[in-house]
Amino acid sequence: MTEEWDGEAALPPGSPVHCVMKPGALGVDVSGLDDVEEMQAKMCAMEQQKVKVFRNIKRTFSGASGSLDGGSKAGSLPDRDNEEDMKKIFVSTIPVHDHNEKYRTTTFQRVHISDVDEDVSEETSKICKRILDASKLRDKYILQDPFAPYWGGIDQTKFAQVSKKLADKSKAHPGGMGNYRRRLDPPYIAFPESEEDDYFTCRKQKYGPGDYQTQFVDGVMEVRITSGVDGGSGERLSMPPTVHEFYKDLFSLVGTVHDAACKSICFKRLKLLESLFELHRLLNSEKENEVQKMVPHRDFYNVRKVDTHIHHSAIMNQKHLLRFIKSKLKRCPNEVVINRDDKFLTLSEVFRSLSLTAYDLSIDTLDMHADNTFHRFDRFNLKYNPVGESRLREVFLKTDNLIGGRYLADITKEVFDDLEANKYVMLEPRVSIYGRHPAEWTKLANWYYSNRLATPNVRWMIQIPRLYSIYKGIGLINTFQEMLDNIFAPLFEVTLDPSSDPQLDNFLNQITGFDCVDDESKMERYVYSDYPVPAKWDLKENPPYSYWIYYIYANLYNLNSLRKRLGMSTFSFRPHAGEAGEVNNLAATFLCADHINHGILLRKSPALQYLYYLKQIGLALSPLSNNKLFLDYHSNPFPAFFARGLNVSLSTDDPLMLHITKEPLVEEYSVASQVWRFSSTDMCEIARNSVMQSGFEYPYKAHFLGQGFDNQTQGPNFGNNITYTNVPDIRIMYRQEQLKKEWAFIHR
């Protein structure tokens, strides 16, 4: 269990002391000093006293071993003296910041537009009705309430028990850090050693495989209730809209968003929102800044930020990968790592075959930075190969290889260690399930479990590359249905019988969602026609984007219904969409996706952009990635989306190809703030959005954002707690008021 010295609510009076300096505790009075030399001498004495005090603290924290700085054994006389010194230096209570303090102000200057209730034209009324009908289409598809607390597979009662147990243990330890923290982190036990510590046991064994019958019907796994459950009714547990309904609704939505009058009105509303935000900044930016200054401890660097769109194989930067490769060459030169042409090669032999030594390697030699890739997604994908060699990618960046993906696991652990040291940056890296073979899930889960790749700062996501045409071409699969079988059948099996694959069951607790990835700019041969069902899709061509989206969505819909019924975690659907290609892809994800990655093509469709705003669908944009592939940085719509109130966050996509620092997400924020002149309030609002979009479970989000963060629809602060988010209530109230006004406009 980790602990943090944070700026949130204090423990009750009488709790162990907290690290807050008492005025004058160091015995140096600097008031009334006129002589500069005397002031400098006093300040020097103060600094020396500080050093002495914190050396004593360090000795105390060394605990029983007394190994740090020659610290004494716990319970010895010097140790007790240190405790007495700290009681003199640190206050025992910390004021709790509530809603009545100054920085909780909700008064700010508003722009009022008069005569908004006057009659509108008949055309405007019709368009408003069409937009309202389009927004209601999404409600038919999305199973999860976006504002409902998500606990995953966590048993709330057991979680509370484990939290109390670990908190008591921390406080009971002599000189433990828990005695000098404002609050403890929520427990995180990914690999429990006993049933007592396993808070993921929520009703998992209540139903067995005999209680439900699963079968693919027209590409969608149906779940029927059989004997032992509800009298064995044989009814379907859940029914997502059929593929025919989906395409009917998609055609209707596309017709609406391409209507000229609809585009005109939506464009006008979006420009109005953008202008109102600029006025809000002019009128209230100083007040927002003043409120932020009143908040103790919190600033942009120590608010939580989640990188909701990052690919695991590119999770590190180039310098990190270079150091790692050199270290492996130095330490493990004779380890057999690959089989080529029926010959096993050691690591040193692999590099000799490439005429390379450790000394030859450099950032330029690796050649993994995304240069000359604009509108060349094929070249960008080749950058995953170090030195342009696929064999090095297989050795260092694959989970399924001759060494069981151990090198990738090792460098992943190093990245995770950096995250834990940073504490305020979280990740949701994507690992691939290709659908080539049903054993992929077992292999991936075994890689995760055997290498213990879990940390409080990370939740995993699954990405499904749209590579049907490649696998069909080389004979790995015959129909699209086979891919769906390989992707989803193992998940239904382990859901009904967790004991059939305990490692996969454990891994699923750490997975928050699914992604669908590939190059959207590829031309699709089949667009909006009568498609064959997946079992009959034996064509060489890849199914269109909308076809992929529907069948992944529909199977996740039924899988989530089953897992929710059994008390297990569920999965969001957050595909890549709108990076390139057809704007209509964004219409498909409007219906089926919880959130999306990219979405920059919304700039070309005012009506779709307005619908995404109304429904507050999350957009994880990666401007530095777009700059290398499809859109110049200065042309990126991110600042416009943000000003208009879309639910946007910043993400890194591929740090290995795009970023140069050890903290790629902070680098992404840094560039955006400089180029687009974002204020501290803007940056913290974007960071808050990233946490809201992420799949972290409720107790962790509550720790990041404050209790009641999910209360997005009611005042006075709409779920915002500035002591956690550093976002003034003024900003959140402005956003909610504008959203409410837009809904009122649509309903007129």
ZAFI-869845 format. One record per residue (C-alpha): y, z, x. Coordinates in steps of 0.1 Angstrom, whole numbers, plus 5000, padded with zeros to 4 digits. Each point is the difference from the previous one (the first is absolute). Example, Ala and Ser with C-alpha at 12.3 -4.5 7.8 and 13.67 -1.06 7.14 Angstrom:
BEGIN
((4955 5078 5123))
((5034 4993 5014))
//
This chain:
BEGIN
((5000 5000 5000))
((5034 4991 5014))
((5032 5018 4995))
((5036 4990 5002))
((5034 5015 5005))
((5017 4984 4971))
((5031 5002 4979))
((4985 5009 4966))
((4996 5031 4979))
((4995 5033 5018))
((4971 5024 4996))
((5007 5031 4978))
((5018 5030 5016))
((4976 5021 5020))
((4981 4970 5014))
((4996 4995 5037))
((5033 4993 5018))
((5014 4964 5003))
((5017 4983 5029))
((5037 5002 4990))
((5025 5014 5025))
((5020 5031 4990))
((5037 4997 5008))
((5006 5019 5032))
((4963 5006 5006))
((5004 4989 5036))
((5026 5027 5007))
((5028 4976 5010))
((5033 5001 4981))
((5020 4968 5006))
((5028 5007 4975))
((5035 5003 5012))
((4994 4986 5035))
((5030 4981 5015))
((4990 4996 5036))
((4979 4969 5006))
((4981 5015 5030))
((4993 5032 4980))
((4987 4979 4971))
((4978 4980 5024))
((4986 5031 5015))
((4992 5015 4966))
((4983 4968 4988))
((4979 4999 5032))
((4989 5036 4994))
((4991 4989 4964))
((4979 4971 5012))
((4982 5023 5025))
((4993 5025 4972))
((4986 4972 4978))
((4976 4988 5027))
((4988 5036 5004))
((4995 5004 4963))
((4981 4968 4995))
((4978 5007 5030))
((4990 5032 4982))
((4992 4980 4969))
((4979 4975 5019))
((4980 5029 5015))
((4994 5014 4966))
((4988 4967 4986))
((4975 4998 5028))
((4978 5024 4979))
((4970 5018 5014))
((4995 4977 5030))
((5033 5007 5015))
((4997 4967 5019))
((5035 4987 4994))
((5026 5010 5026))
((4979 5029 5011))
((5001 5015 4965))
((4984 5034 4994))
((4969 5006 4979))
((5006 5005 4963))
((5007 5036 4990))
((5011 5010 5035))
((5033 5020 5005))
((5020 4969 5012))
((4988 4981 4969))
((5012 5028 4977))
((5033 5000 5018))
((5004 4963 4994))
((4993 5005 4963))
((5028 5027 4999))
((5024 4976 5018))
((4993 4973 4975))
((5006 5023 4970))
((5034 5006 5014))
((5007 4964 5006))
((4986 4984 4968))
((5009 5008 4964))
((4972 5008 4976))
((5013 4980 4971))
((5014 4966 4995))
((5022 4991 4970))
((4982 4978 4974))
((5021 4970 4992))
((5000 4995 4963))
((5016 4976 4975))
((5032 5021 4998))
((5012 4995 5035))
((5028 4976 5010))
((4978 4972 5012))
((4984 4999 4966))
((5032 4985 4985))
((4994 4974 4974))
((5037 4990 4994))
((5011 4967 5015))
((5023 4971 4991))
((4985 4975 4976))
((5011 4965 4991))
((5002 4995 4962))
((4999 4965 4984))
((5016 5000 4966))
((4990 4981 4969))
((4963 4999 5011))
((4990 5006 4964))
((5016 4969 4986))
((4978 4974 4984))
((4983 4976 5023))
((4992 4964 4995))
((4968 4989 4982))
((4988 4984 5033))
((5005 5033 5019))
((4980 5019 4973))
((4971 4975 5002))
((5000 5002 5038))
((5000 5038 4999))
((4971 5000 4977))
((4980 4976 5022))
((5007 5022 5030))
((4989 5031 4981))
((4968 4982 4989))
((4994 4990 5036))
((5004 5036 5012))
((4975 5011 4973))
((4974 4976 5013))
((4996 5022 5032))
((4993 5031 4979))
((4968 4983 4988))
((4987 4997 5035))
((5009 5031 5019))
((4976 5029 4994))
((5017 5027 5021))
((5032 5016 4987))
((5025 4995 5029))
((5015 5035 4994))
((4967 5019 4996))
((4991 5024 5028))
((4972 4984 5021))
((4976 5026 5015))
((4974 4975 5011))
((4965 5016 5002))
((5015 5034 5007))
((4988 5030 4979))
((5033 5018 4994))
((4983 5034 4997))
((4981 4997 5032))
((5030 4985 5018))
((5021 5031 4990))
((4972 5023 5013))
((4998 4982 5033))
((5038 5001 5003))
((5001 5037 4995))
((4971 5006 5024))
((5016 4981 5028))
((5034 5015 4993))
((4986 5036 5002))
((4982 4991 5032))
((5031 4987 5016))
((5021 5030 4991))
((4973 5024 5011))
((4999 4986 5035))
((5021 5021 5024))
((5030 4981 5012))
((4988 4969 4980))
((5025 4972 4994))
((4995 5006 4963))
((5021 5031 5004))
((5030 4980 5011))
((4998 4971 4976))
((5018 4995 4968))
((4970 4984 4983))
((4965 4988 5009))
((4988 4965 4997))
((4975 4994 4971))
((4964 5002 5013))
((4983 4968 5012))
((4963 5001 5006))
((4986 4965 5001))
((4966 5010 5014))
((4992 5034 4985))
((4974 5021 5019))
((4990 5020 4969))
((5000 4996 4962))
((5026 5028 4999))
((5025 4978 5018))
((4993 4968 4981))
((5027 4996 4974))
((4987 4964 4992))
((4970 5013 4980))
((5018 4994 4966))
((4971 4994 4975))
((4984 4974 5023))
((4965 5008 4990))
((5005 5004 4963))
((4987 4965 4992))
((4972 4982 5017))
((4991 4963 5004))
((4980 5001 4968))
((5030 5009 4979))
((5018 4967 5005))
((4989 4964 5002))
((5019 4976 5021))
((4998 4962 5000))
((5022 4971 5010))
((5011 4979 4969))
((5021 4970 5008))
((5012 5014 5033))
((5009 5035 4987))
((4977 5030 5005))
((4995 5015 4966))
((4991 5037 4996))
((4981 5010 4969))
((4992 5036 4989))
((4963 5004 4997))
((4976 5030 4994))
((5013 5035 5006))
((5037 4993 4995))
((5017 5001 4966))
((4967 4994 4983))
((4992 4968 5019))
((5024 4978 4979))
((4996 4970 5023))
((5037 4994 4997))
((5021 4987 5029))
((5018 5027 5018))
((5031 4979 5005))
((5012 4965 4992))
((5026 4983 5020))
((5017 4969 4985))
((4977 4969 5003))
((5008 4972 5024))
((5010 4979 4970))
((5025 5026 4989))
((5013 5003 5035))
((5008 4963 5003))
((5014 4999 4965))
((5024 5029 5009))
((5007 4985 5034))
((5010 4967 4984))
((5022 5019 4976))
((5017 5019 5028))
((5005 4970 5021))
((5016 4982 4971))
((5024 5029 4995))
((5011 5004 5037))
((5005 4962 5004))
((5022 4997 4968))
((5035 4990 5010))
((5018 5024 4976))
((4978 5028 5011))
((5007 4994 5037))
((5037 4998 4993))
((5002 5034 4982))
((4977 5017 5025))
((5021 4987 5029))
((5031 5014 4983))
((4984 5034 4995))
((4988 5002 5036))
((5034 4990 5014))
((5016 5027 4978))
((4976 5026 5013))
((5008 4990 5036))
((5037 5001 4994))
((4998 5034 4983))
((4981 5014 5029))
((5027 4988 5024))
((5026 5018 4978))
((4978 5031 5000))
((5000 5000 5038))
((5037 4996 5001))
((5006 5028 4976))
((4973 5025 5010))
((4988 4993 5035))
((5022 5028 5015))
((4987 5025 4974))
((4964 4990 5007))
((5006 5005 5037))
((5016 5034 4994))
((4971 5011 4979))
((4975 4990 5027))
((5019 5020 5025))
((4996 5032 4979))
((4962 4997 5001))
((4985 5021 5028))
((4975 4985 5024))
((4993 4967 4982))
((5011 4966 5013))
((4986 4965 5002))
((4978 5008 5030))
((4981 5028 4982))
((4996 4986 4965))
((4966 4985 4993))
((4996 4962 5004))
((4969 4981 4991))
((4991 4966 5015))
((4984 4987 4969))
((4992 4965 5015))
((4984 5000 5035))
((4969 4982 5012))
((4977 5022 5019))
((4991 4975 5027))
((5037 4998 5009))
((5007 5037 4996))
((5011 5005 5037))
((5027 4984 5020))
((4993 4976 5029))
((5008 5025 5028))
((4975 5025 4984))
((4973 4974 4998))
((5006 4988 5036))
((4997 5036 5013))
((4969 5005 4980))
((4983 4968 5013))
((5008 5009 5036))
((4987 5035 4995))
((4967 4987 4986))
((4997 4975 5029))
((5005 5028 5024))
((4977 5026 4984))
((4973 4978 4983))
((4997 4968 5021))
((4962 5000 4997))
((4996 5006 4963))
((4983 4972 4981))
((5025 4990 4973))
((4991 4965 4987))
((4972 4974 4997))
((5010 4964 5007))
((4975 4971 5000))
((4970 5025 5000))
((5014 5018 5030))
((5013 5036 5001))
((5033 5004 5018))
((5016 5031 5014))
((5037 5006 4996))
((5008 4990 5036))
((4978 4969 4996))
((5020 4990 4969))
((5032 5001 5020))
((4985 4982 5030))
((4990 4972 4976))
((5036 4997 4991))
((5011 5002 5037))
((5020 5031 4993))
((5002 5035 5017))
((5017 5031 4988))
((5029 4993 5024))
((5005 4966 4984))
((5005 5014 4965))
((5036 5003 4986))
((5017 4998 4967))
((5007 4963 5007))
((4963 4994 5009))
((4988 5016 4968))
((5023 4975 4981))
((4997 5018 4967))
((5037 5001 4991))
((5008 4977 4970))
((5019 4972 5017))
((5002 4964 4987))
((4983 5011 4967))
((5027 4990 4975))
((4982 4985 4970))
((4969 4999 5022))
((4977 5026 4985))
((4971 4985 5019))
((5017 5007 5033))
((5009 5035 4989))
((4963 5008 4992))
((4991 4988 5035))
((5022 5026 5015))
((4974 5026 4991))
((4980 4987 5030))
((5010 5017 5033))
((5007 4974 5027))
((4991 4974 4973))
((4963 5009 5002))
((4980 5009 4969))
((4974 5019 5021))
((5027 5026 5010))
((5009 5004 4963))
((4964 5006 4992))
((4997 5026 5027))
((5032 5019 4995))
((5012 4993 4964))
((4969 4998 4979))
((4981 5027 4981))
((4967 4981 4999))
((4989 4990 5035))
((4974 5008 5027))
((5015 5034 5008))
((5005 5010 4963))
((5038 4996 5001))
((5004 5029 5024))
((5029 4986 5020))
((5020 4993 4968))
((4991 5036 4988))
((5012 5014 5033))
((5034 4983 4999))
((5003 5009 4963))
((4996 5037 5009))
((5028 4997 5026))
((5023 4985 4973))
((4990 5028 4976))
((5007 5026 5027))
((5036 4986 5003))
((5004 5001 4962))
((4990 5037 4999))
((5024 5008 5027))
((5027 4982 4982))
((4990 5016 4967))
((5025 4982 4977))
((4985 4964 5001))
((4970 4992 4979))
((4979 4968 5000))
((4977 4981 4976))
((4982 4976 5023))
((4979 4972 4986))
((4964 4993 5012))
((4982 4968 4988))
((4971 4995 4977))
((4992 4963 5001))
((4973 4997 4973))
((4976 4982 5023))
((4972 5027 4997))
((4995 5031 4979))
((4993 5021 5031))
((5037 4997 5011))
((5009 5031 4981))
((4973 5021 5016))
((5010 4988 5035))
((5036 5007 4995))
((4994 5034 4985))
((4977 5009 5029))
((5027 4989 5025))
((5026 5022 4983))
((4976 5030 4996))
((4984 4999 5034))
((5033 4998 5018))
((5017 5026 4977))
((5030 4977 4993))
((5018 5023 4976))
((5034 5017 5003))
((5024 5016 4975))
((5025 4972 5009))
((4977 4971 4990))
((4984 4986 4969))
((4980 4968 5002))
((5002 4968 4980))
((4975 4971 4997))
((5012 4964 5004))
((4980 4971 4986))
((5008 4967 5019))
((4999 4969 4978))
((4975 4982 5022))
((4975 4987 4975))
((5004 4964 5012))
((4991 5009 5036))
((4969 5020 4991))
((4989 4973 4975))
((5005 4974 5027))
((4977 5017 5025))
((4974 5009 4974))
((5004 5038 4999))
((5005 4999 4962))
((4994 4975 4973))
((5023 5011 4971))
((5030 5022 4995))
((4979 5024 4980))
((4981 5008 5032))
((5032 5012 5016))
((5008 5022 4970))
((4964 5014 5002))
((5004 5009 5037))
((5035 5016 4994))
((4995 5020 4969))
((4963 5007 4993))
((4997 5025 5029))
((5030 5019 4986))
((4985 5004 4965))
((4966 5011 5015))
((5015 5027 5022))
((5023 5011 4971))
((4970 5006 4978))
((4978 5015 5028))
((5022 5015 5028))
((4968 5012 5018))
((4989 4963 5005))
((5027 4996 5027))
((5018 5034 5008))
((5021 4984 5027))
((5014 4973 4977))
((5006 5027 4973))
((5020 5020 5026))
((5019 4969 5011))
((5010 4991 4964))
((5018 5033 4997))
((5024 4988 5027))
((5005 4965 4986))
((5031 4997 4978))
((5000 4964 4990))
((4990 4963 5004))
((5020 4971 5014))
((4994 4963 4999))
((5012 4980 5030))
((5003 4965 5014))
((5024 4972 5005))
((5017 4994 4966))
((5017 4969 5013))
((4967 4980 4998))
((5000 4974 4973))
((4977 5008 4971))
((4981 4971 4985))
((4993 5017 4967))
((5030 5013 4982))
((4998 5012 4963))
((4970 4982 4987))
((4967 5010 4984))
((4983 5017 5029))
((4963 5006 5003))
((4987 5036 4999))
((4993 5014 5035))
((4963 4994 4998))
((5007 4963 4995))
((5028 4997 5026))
((4979 4983 5027))
((5029 4977 5011))
((5010 4997 5036))
((5036 5007 4991))
((5014 5036 4999))
((5007 5013 4965))
((5037 5002 4992))
((5020 5031 5006))
((5001 5011 4964))
((4962 4997 4997))
((4996 5023 5030))
((5025 5025 4986))
((4984 5001 4965))
((4964 5006 5012))
((5010 5027 5025))
((5022 5016 4974))
((4973 4999 4972))
((4973 5015 5022))
((5023 5027 5013))
((5010 5008 4964))
((4963 5007 4990))
((4993 5018 5033))
((5030 5023 4996))
((4991 5007 4964))
((4965 5011 5011))
((5012 5021 5030))
((5027 5016 4980))
((4974 5011 4974))
((4979 5015 5027))
((5029 5018 5016))
((5002 4978 5031))
((5029 4984 5017))
((5014 4967 4987))
((5016 4970 5017))
((5033 4982 4996))
((5003 4962 5003))
((5028 4990 5024))
((4995 4964 5011))
((5021 4978 5023))
((5022 4979 4977))
((5031 4979 5002))
((5001 4997 5038))
((4997 4962 4997))
((4985 4974 4977))
((5004 4999 4962))
((5025 5023 4982))
((4974 5001 4972))
((4978 5022 5022))
((5025 5028 4993))
((4994 4995 4963))
((4963 5007 5004))
((5007 5032 5020))
((5026 5011 4974))
((4971 5001 4975))
((4973 5015 5023))
((5014 5018 5030))
((5012 5036 5003))
((5023 4990 5029))
((5002 4971 5024))
((5007 4992 5036))
((5028 4976 5009))
((5014 4985 4968))
((5029 4982 5017))
((4995 4969 4978))
((5014 5021 4971))
((5034 4988 5013))
((4991 4966 4986))
((4991 5013 4965))
((5028 5022 4984))
((4979 5006 4969))
((4969 5012 5019))
((5023 5021 5022))
((5015 5016 4970))
((4966 5008 4985))
((4989 5016 5033))
((5032 5021 4998))
((4994 5011 4964))
((4964 5010 5007))
((5009 5015 5034))
((4971 4983 5017))
((4999 5010 5037))
((5008 4974 5026))
((4990 5008 5037))
((5022 4975 5019))
((4997 4993 5037))
((5032 4982 5011))
((4990 4998 5037))
((4967 4983 4990))
((5017 4976 4977))
((5025 4992 5028))
((4971 4987 5021))
((4981 4982 4973))
((5020 4988 4970))
((5035 5012 4997))
((5029 5007 5023))
((5010 5037 5002))
((5035 4994 4988))
((4987 4981 4970))
((4976 5027 4989))
((5006 5012 4965))
((4992 5037 5008))
((5036 5012 4999))
((5006 4982 4967))
((4968 5014 4985))
((5010 5035 5011))
((5035 4997 4986))
((4987 4988 4966))
((4976 5029 4998))
((4966 4984 5005))
((4974 5025 5013))
((5000 4988 5036))
((4987 5016 5032))
((4998 4989 5036))
((4967 4994 5018))
((4988 4986 5034))
((4972 4975 4991))
((4988 4994 5036))
((5015 5022 5027))
((4979 4984 5027))
((5017 4966 4995))
((5034 5011 4988))
((5012 5033 5014))
((5006 5013 5035))
((5005 5038 4996))
((4975 5028 4995))
((5014 5007 4965))
((4999 4966 4983))
((5009 5013 4965))
((5031 5017 5014))
((5008 4968 5019))
((4998 4981 4967))
((5024 5025 4984))
((5023 4999 5030))
((5004 4962 5000))
((5006 5000 4962))
((5026 5027 5002))
((5020 4983 5028))
((4998 4964 4986))
((5007 5010 4963))
((5021 5030 5006))
((4979 5024 4981))
((5013 5036 4997))
((4979 5031 5005))
((4996 5003 4962))
((4988 4964 4998))
((4974 5006 5028))
((4987 5032 4984))
((4998 4984 4966))
((4979 4972 5015))
((4978 5026 5017))
((4996 5018 4967))
((4990 4968 4983))
((4973 4995 5026))
((4984 5033 4992))
((5001 4993 4963))
((4983 4967 5005))
((4973 5014 5022))
((4966 5012 4989))
((5002 5035 5014))
((4986 5026 4976))
((5022 5022 4979))
((5000 5032 5021))
((5010 4980 5031))
((5028 4981 4982))
((5012 5033 4986))
((5001 5013 5036))
((5020 4970 5011))
((5023 4996 4970))
((5000 5034 4983))
((4984 5013 4968))
((5008 4980 4969))
((5005 4968 5020))
((4981 4981 4973))
((5025 5009 4973))
((5018 4967 5003))
((5013 4996 4965))
((5018 5033 4994))
((5031 5017 5014))
((5019 5016 5014))
((4986 4987 5033))
((4972 4977 4988))
((4973 5016 5023))
((5022 4999 5031))
((5002 5030 5024))
((5026 4994 5026))
((4987 5028 5023))
((4968 4978 5004))
((5013 4964 4997))
((5036 5003 5013))
((5010 4977 4971))
((5029 5014 4980))
((4994 5004 4963))
((5031 4978 4995))
((4981 4970 5013))
((4969 5006 4979))
((5020 5006 4968))
((5019 4968 5006))
((4968 4980 5003))
((4985 5015 4969))
((5031 4996 4979))
((5002 4963 5009))
((4964 4995 4993))
((5004 5016 4966))
((5030 4978 4992))
((4980 4969 5009))
((4972 5010 4976))
((5026 5007 4973))
((5014 4965 5006))
((4965 4984 4996))
((4993 5020 4968))
((5032 4990 4982))
//
